[in-house]
Each structure stands twice: as C-alpha cells, then as structure tokens.
Amino acid sequence: MAHPLAAQFDTPLAHLGQEDVFARRHIGPDAAEIARMCAELGVADLDELIAQTVPADIRLQAPLDLPAALTEHQALERLREIASRNRPKKPLIGLGYYGTLTPPVIQRNVFENPGWYTAYTPYQAEIAQGRLEALLNFQQMVSDLTGLDLANASLLDEATAAAEAMAMARRLSKADSCAFFVDENCFPQTVDVLRTRAQGFGFELIVGPASEAARHAVFGALFQYPGVDGGIPELSPSLSALKANGAITAVASDLMALVLLQPPGALGADIALGSAQRFGVPMGYGGPHAAFFATRQAYVRAMPGRIIGVSRDSRGKQALRMTLQTREQHIRREKANSNICTSQVLLANMAAFYAIYHGPAGLQAIAGRIHRLAGILALGLQQAGFELGSTHFFDTLVIRSGTRSNALLTACEQAGYTLRRVSDEALAIAVDETVTLADVAALLKVFGATADVATLDAQRNEDRFLPAALLRTDAPLSHPVFNSHHAEHQMLRYLKRLQNRDLALDHSMIPLGSCTMKLNAASEMMPVSWPAFAALHPFAPAEQAAGYRDLIASLSAALRAITGFDAISMQPNSGAQGEYAGLVAIRRYQASRGETRRDVCLIPRSAHGTNPATAQMCGMQVVVVDCDPQGNVDLADLRAKLAQHAERLSALMITYPSTHGVFEESIREICELVHAHGGQVYMDGANLNAQVGLSAPAAIGADVSHMNLHKTFCIPHGGGGPGMGPIGVKAHLAPFLPDHVLAATGDAARANRGQGAVSAAPFGSASILPISWMYIAMMGADGLRQASAVAILNANYIAHRLAPHYPVLYTGSQGRVAHECILDIRPLKAASGISEVDIAKRLMDYGFHAPTMSFPVPGTIMVEPTESESLGELERFIEAMISIRHEIREIESGAWPADDNPLRNAPHTQADLADDSWAHPYSRRVAAFPLPWIADNKFWPTVNRIDDVYGDRNLQCSCPSPSAYGG
C-alpha cells in the first residue's frame, strides 16, 4: 500500500504551493462546492450560468489586461518596495493636517481590528450598540469643544463639510441673497471646494478679510479660527453683525486649539466644522479622516449627515440609534439636505477614543505642550530678527523670511523638516503633537537663532501669544466617559465591551443588497498601518511621495483596464462624492461646448437615492423615468422623455446591473438613445462587483462611472465609513476631472489646469488605496473574473433555494438574477401581518445581519451574499430564512398570535431569557436558539427592538449619564 504522502513526491513542482493563490482564499466556495451549486441550478458550470445571466452583447471577449496574480507574500513585498519610495520629512505644513500619535491600544484594538472595521452602517441598531455609543461619544466631544448644542456623527473631510455648511446656510437663511462670504484666512483647499460647489448651486462666492464680511449682503459666511496665517481672530463682532442681517454663520476650527480657546458657539457661530484628524488619526496623505460638524438645536433638521440619538427599547431600556436623517436620500431624493449618505465612522471612533483615553486633563497637556513649543520657537525667531505674521497664535507661525525664504526652506528640508511656503517672502511652521524640544532647537539653528531653548522657555510669558479674552473658561469633556478610561487596561476593556455589542463580518455574513460586504483580507489591510503610507502629509512635495504617486498610477492603470475608461480621478472620497465629481465633469464638458442649457438629468425610478440628490447639487433638474413590470427601464417612457427634453438633456444616471438585481438586456440601446439626444451616460458603480472581468462600463456605453472601492475592491465599510469613490471617464471628459489648488492631480501639461476640487485632499483618502491595490494585484485577471462569476452564482443559489418560500421579485429573461436578489415580503405581510422589518429583527436571533430592507422596492428585502461566503455560510443563511418562513406560517395558521410571536418580539436578549416568568406562546429555546447550530456561536443583541418614534420625538444626541445604561 502506497504511503499517504507518496503523491506529493510525484507532484510537479509547479503545482506545489498553489494554496497560496489568493483567489482561493478570497472566494468562499471551492471547486467542489461550485460544481454542486451549479448542478442545483441546472447548469453545467459557471460559464453556462454567466451566459444565462449577462447579456451576450456586453460580455468581454478577452481577459482583462492585468499583470499576473501575486501571492499574498509577493504582493506585500512588492508594495513594501513601492512604499519605500516615499521619503517623508517631518511635516510642519499644517493646513488642517498634523502629525499625531495614535495610542497603540487604539491602533491595535480599533484601527487594525476587523471587529471594528468590517462592520456595516448601523442601520440595524440593535446589533450595533457599541459603534453607536462610540459615535455618541464623538458627538459629545465635538459638541463640548465647539460650544454648540449638538453634532453629527462626522462628515467626509473639512473642505466638504464647509461646502455642506454653505448649503445648509442657504436652506436656513431668510436673507434675499445668493452670495456667500468666505474669510480669506480659510484654508486654500476649503476655498477650492467651495468654489466648485458654489458653481453648481449658482452661488456667488465673496472672498475677503473677515472684518469686511458684514459689509456684504450674503446669506451666510465662513471663517477660519485659528486662520491659515495662524492668527486667532476676534470673530464675535462680524458674527453678530452678519446674524443681524439674517445670515447664517459658520466657523471652521481645530479641535486641539479649542481645548484652550473659546469655542465657536460662545463666539456666536451657528455652525462649527473642521477635521478631527489630529485626535490620533494618521495623516495618510490626505485621509480618511473624520470631519466634525456641529450646530444649534434649532437647526438640527437642516443638518447634513448622520446623527446618533438616544431612544429606548421594548423593555424600556435605553438604546441608541441613528435618528432623523437616516437614509433621507432614499426618501427625499432630490429634496434631500445632501447627497452624502455616509460618514467616517471608523475614524470618528478613533478620534473619540483618543479623547477618552487622554481625558480633558491629558488633552489640555497635549494642547498646552504644542502651544508652548510654538511659543519657544516664536521667541527664538523674534530674537534672531524675524518678524511674525501674527501677534497671537496657537500652533502655527508665519515667518517673514524675505529673500532668504528659498534658502531657509532648503536648509530645513536638509535638516529633516518640511515647512509651508506662504509666499516668496514668507514661510509657515505648524507645530504638532509629534514635535519635540529637540526639533524646536534644530529649527532655530537653521534660522540662525543662537538662544538656548531652555532659556527661551524661561523667558516665555504665558499670556504673550494667546489672547486673554479668547481663552476658554468652561470645563469641556466633563462627562464620565471622558474621565474613566485612562489606564490601558481600562481602555482595552471598554473597547472590547463596545466591540462585543456589534455584529461584524468576523462573526457572520452581512447579506446587504448593493453594499457588497465581502472579505477584507488581512494582507490587504496590513499596509495601511505602515508609517511610509500613514505618516505622509497630503501637501508634501511630490518628491517625498514618489511611492504614493507610483501606487496611484498603478491602481489607476488597473482600474482603467477593468472599466475600459481612458482616465481615472482618485479624488472623490466616497461613492456619493464620485457621483458628484462625475456630474461636475459632465457639466464642465457641456459648458465648454456652449451647452450650458443642458441641465436635465434623467434618473430611473429604481435608482440609488443619492443619484437625484447629487443631480440637484449640480444644479440639474431631475426627471424620473419609469420602470416596466419586470423592473427594467421602461424604454417607451425613456424615449418619450428624451424627446421631450432633447434640447436640455444633460445626462442619464443609471445603475448596472440594475438596482433591481438584474442585467438589463437593453442597456446598450439605452446608452445609444441618450447619446443620440446629445446626453451623457453616468453609470452608478454600486453594482460593479457583478461586472468585473465579465463586462465593463465603458464598453457598454457609459461615459463616466464611479467605483466604490469600499464595495467591489475590498476597502472595508468601517461601521459606516471610510470609503473611496474614484471615477473613470472617457477621453472627452478627461480634461474636466477635478484638480487641486495646492497639489496637482496630473502632469504639468494637463488641460484646464487649476480646475476646482471636489474633496480636501488631491487624492481623497489615499491611505486606504493600498487595500484595493493589494486586492487587484493578488486576484489578477482570472481571479477577478472568477469573483464576479461566483458572486452571481451565490446570489442565484440563494434565490433558487429561497424561491419556494419567498417570491423573487425580479429576474432576467432566463430566470436569473445578478449578484443580488430581491425577496418580496408584501404577500407574506398581507397574509400574516409580518413585515420585512420583523424578518430583519428576527434574523438577529439567528446570528445574521439583515439584508437591505425596503430598497429599492418598499416591502422587500434585497440579499447580496458576495463571492466571499462559502457554501456552508450560504446554507446557514438559507436555513435561517426557511426557518423564519415556517415561523410565519405558524402566525398565518393562528398557532401564534399576530401580536405575540418570535418575529414581532425579535430580537431576543439575555434579559428576556432571564425573566422569572415567560408568558409567550413559544419557548425560550425558540426565542434564542431556533436552530441547533446557533448555540455554537450565539450573538446576543444587547437591547430589544428599539422605538424609533420615541427617539425622534424625544431628541437627545449627547451622552446620557452612565446610570441610564443599566437594566
């Protein structure tokens, strides 16, 4: 008898080690499982399934032109070599980006922890209480430090937060004006983004000295405090005068400075905004970072973004949830406050945890040390004969360096420091948390100062550089949460306690339609923490960021090959920002041709809710196109509306595969019809995961599309952010992609140089691009095509297995769905009273996150399993859904009352099972362990079903007392 290992000795060398092929790690079903699933579906193999699913006229005829796939270790080594080309000096540039020290307990247990970064947006609040508490802490922190009544759960970056403030001001102001004032001391990138956004809204932007703001008839104004020159202005008179004229006022500020300075709310501002980056979040060449946004209670319903609020569950226990703005884009569409339906949750959590870990005393020490070092530097420079640009400052000095500017800048670079060039005769130095006394001494030496730093510190007058009238007099961050977790063991346990309240991908499948919750591989995530990527300032000289530039160029080339487009912009830092950038490019292109009259955007009724919201932000009129009974675009209605609006047609926004979960067979004809009427085709990339390697947006006929890197290309959702939404465009739109006022996004010969930005950093949230680079490099062309095919296989398998129990609402002409399927719950509700919400809550008892509810069709649930889920996990989900259907039959038969059954009472908590009495007509076992395997890995919701109506009627968006969490 042959030895069991004998076959290994005869195996060709080329076949050994094939388990290192990454696609086998990423794709859940193995070859045998794929064969079983295909047999269940009645097809010979994946190719036959794809032939039945993807229209022949849009299928690619050749493999993607990508390099051969690398193993995980090869890809990491290749990326290390790229990262080594980044040669950052210590950045003292400022402009809203600062060196910071991420506490290791936060880096390891949050930033690098899949329990935090693989979670989804907390729409299912009962299984997201940990994240929600962390975000409520963030809101409390921001509210305290800004001196305003309430804050949201973060926005994308400081510049776009300023643009949201401008739009909010127009909604609120009663002033009869279309002009918005911008303090000339605002950051240049903020002004750049404001100019872009103002053009779409038809606003006039007036930029000038803060002291002159009230002289203008404006609906709103934005100021910077401290300013780009480092100065700390007295803003109260201007704010008061503007408000007297009916204007809404906003102040962009710095949370670290606000630890010491009077908050914007106390100065009279209606809105405060800025970046929370320096609270422990690496610069990362521009992001991702959480912007903060706070306002007064009276304006809460006009505030953009998500807000976390306090409510109660069915047992009366305090519980948290998203409030007011939850998915408002999908409800209000073009009337939404904003198209931004995401935030920077992971980074907001990190910033809040930074404040919790350090506490108010720790933050005062950090802020005090930053200012003290800046003061020592200022004294030394003054004694060396240099004049400073501002009498008062927090951390930033503008130095009038005259004709010595170039030489000093070069000398500082040689000494290891990057300063900001303000002009030919002035330089700026921004001191941050990482700066040491030795750094100050080294800088003074470069500037020719001879004074000893210890002597300078002894000479320093405490009140000299901070205006006494603007020093903070209250005690922010007094809530116990900011005063209880300063030892690492305390912090570690607090983080773990919150993590245990959240269901993430490290526990089970999250089958959300159009959200693509797939594997975020550890090898993809590791490079994000590398200092070579994490520690770079977005406005560092290009030669210091050669590695990033190579990475971006390489990733752009891969995305061009995948999508068929001619050019890529990496600037948009969310899918909604990608939509916006795409429509801006279309409008700029049409304006260049004298077609400014083209302002009608056709959008199918099934479209993502962000689409119409984005169109209105670009000054477009939204015209809805109907769908036929099969869920496809109604071609007759499309033709009629194209003819009706031919002279004014700008674009059609369409999602492909459709939001209804099928590959529309008329997609080429749709694109041709739009082009024939002079319009452009914007393809929403939300469902690109079903296209990669099988088809391509440009080949189908799209002119522009965004790519959700946080969906198709494996950047994790982070509990509701970060994301990236780069856009691809055809050649005629390439000259109209966003540029950046401070850092070019293309070569020197690029067309329309200086064209306005859409995000604060030139390459968006650049530090998470290595994730997508790693994914594509390790998958290769064959792996990417296989991933798309298996995503389609998994969705069809679920649809096929569940069809006898739940009607599948839409299929293609051959009975197939794309990568997601819509289950129609409406007939079940009519028969039993059980809704899609009840099914969603009951799934928590089975250990699953709910699919997408009531979108795009009310009364349905949309399931997307992705390619990363194994057959075993699919079967567990299917078994759970079938078990729930049996439970619904018990209600239909009358065995269980309509108002007292496991679905209506779901989710069930440990407190339910611990009750002394149990009066329900079903057992405790049925409540908590309805299937045998659940007990092996039970996830316990920490609260029962949350009362949404109570939360909206009793709005509380700040931290309650700790005693309120009892029970």
Buried (B, 14 or more C-beta within 10 A) or exposed (E): EEEEEEEEEEEEEEEEEEEBBBBEBBBBBEEEBBBBBBEEBEBEBBEEBBBBBBBEEBBBEEEBEBBEBBBBEBBBEBBEEBBEBBBBBBBBBBBBBBBBBBBEBBBBBBBBBBBBBBBBBBBBBBBBBBBBBBBBBBBBBBBBBBBBBBBBBBBBBBBBBBBBBBBBBBBBBEBEBBBBBBBBBBBBBBBBBBBBBBBBBEBEBBBEEBEEBBEBBBBBBBBBBBBBBBBBBBBBBBBEBBBEBBBBBBBBBBBBBBBBBBBBBBBBBBBBBBBBBBBBBBBBBBBBBBBBBBBBEEBBEBBBBBBBBBBBBBBEBBBBBBBBBBBBBBEBBBEBBBBBBBBBBBBBBBBBBBBBBBBBEBBBEBBEBBBBBBBBBBBBBBBBEBEBBBEBBBBBBBBBBEEBBEEBBEBBBEBEBBBBBBEEEBBBBBBBBBBEBEBBBBBBEBBBBEBEBEEBBEBBEEEEBBBEEBEBEEEBBEBEBBEBBBEEEBBBEBBEEBBEBBBBBBBBBBBBBBBBBBBBBEBBBBBBBBEBBBBBBBBBBEEBBBBBBBBBEBBBBBBBBBBBBBBBBBBBBBBBBBBBBBBBBBBBBBEBEEBEEBBBBBBBBBBBBBBBBBBBBBBBBBBBBBBEEBBBBBBEBBEEBBEEBBEBBBBBBBBBBBBBBBBBBBBBBBBEBBBEBBBBBBBBBBBBBBBBBBBBBBBBBBBBBBBBBBBBBBBBBBBBBBBBBBBBBBEBBBBBBBBBBBBBBBEEEBEBEEBBBBBBBBBBBBBBBBBBBBBBBBBBBBBBBBBBBBBBBBBBBBBBBBBEBBBBBBBBEEBBBBBBBBBBBBEBBEEBBBBBBBBBBBBBBBBBBBBBBBBBBEBBBBBBBBBBBBBEBBBBBBBBBBBBBEBBBBBBEEEBEEEEBBBBBBBBBEBBBEEEEEEBEBEBEBBBBBBEEBEEEEBBBBBBBBBBEBBBEEBBBBBBEEEEBEE
